[in-house]
Amino acid sequence: MASPDFWSDMATAQKLQRRRKRLTEDLDYLARLERLEGDARVLLEWLEAGEPVEGDLGPALQALEAHVQQAELQKMLGGEHDAANCILTINAGAGGTDSQDWAEMLLRMYLRWSDRRGFKHDITDIQAGEEAGLKSVTVLVQGEYAYGHLSAEAGVHRLVRISPFDSNARRQTAFAAVFAVPEIEDDIDIKVEEKDLRVDTYRSSGAGGQHVNVTDSAVRVTHLPSGIVVACQNERSQIRNREVAMKILKSRLYELEMSKRREKLDAVEAAKKDIAFGSQIRSYVLHPYRMVKDLRTRHETGDVDRVLDGDLDDFMKSTLVARARGTLGQPAAAEE
């Protein structure tokens, strides 16, 4: 960074600054851990020597434990792209209108989670349901370790409740799928040939003013070899929408390639599963009882409202811990 021509390449300079910031934060955190450990050891030695320090030792150990747990969580987020922004997509599945309403509820949940962490979020594409809710939505979540955290949410989410769309007030089960891919850096070379693309333009169906609603500014890009389809309609110009769509496409192609190299299913491969019974990772039950349960880790809570309001950290942490230990289970096929 002390090089005279450091700022000649703005993109590289900013990337290095972000990396330096993360390394500095890690070093500062390590120093705090060492200081807390040293304080606890001194208090323990005093206690063994007969000094009345019980009132100080308890809080010191609690502070050390909290910092160790946070350090363990950060270590779990040490993947190649865990620190990156996240492209989050939610698709309604089996369950008709209820599933589309459920997709909108999940969108609200993740936006609330983002707000809690101080992350920025930008809806790049949204397809409304016929009667209510959403058929699909794509959100760019921007913040440190956004992808690392949200990767724990990838999979099928199941809702059980009394349907507000059923005149007979019967219990309904609805499904929606959540996909998470990292927003890759611009310096990662992903070659996309123009001949492999089909680009369609159409009028935006969302909010945005008169311009976006009366011109064909929305863009849908289909990558023919892989079948991946991305769309963007939130920008005012067709050129800008295409730029955003291409960036999302490259991120998904990169993740697809990485999944092939790892030879295991990940968020991209999960798209091949049915969004229905037998493939869910988490159940949200509002009737006949109230409970949210992750079927991979068995972590659960009865405070459904808190979870739907974006308090997801405990579920994310349990998934990351199980993944790090290699104990992350497969979704249960038939579980309330």
ABEGO torsion letter per residue (X at the ends): XABAAAAABAAAAAAAAAAAAAAAAAAAAAAAAAAAAAAAAAAAAAAAAGBBAAAAAAAAAAAAAAAAAAAAAAAAAABAAAABBBBBBBBBBBGEAAAAAAAAAAAAAAAAAAAAAGBBBBBABBBBBAABEBABBBBBBBEBGAAAAAAAABEBBBBBBBBAABAAGBBBBBBBBBBBBBBBBAABBBBBBAAABBBBBBBBABBGEAAAAABBABBBBBBAAAGBBBBBAABABAAAAAAAAAAAAAAAAAAAAAAAAAGBBBAAAAAABBBBBGABABBBBAOABBBBBBAAAGBBBABAAAAAAGBAAAAAAAAAAAAAAGABBBBBABBX
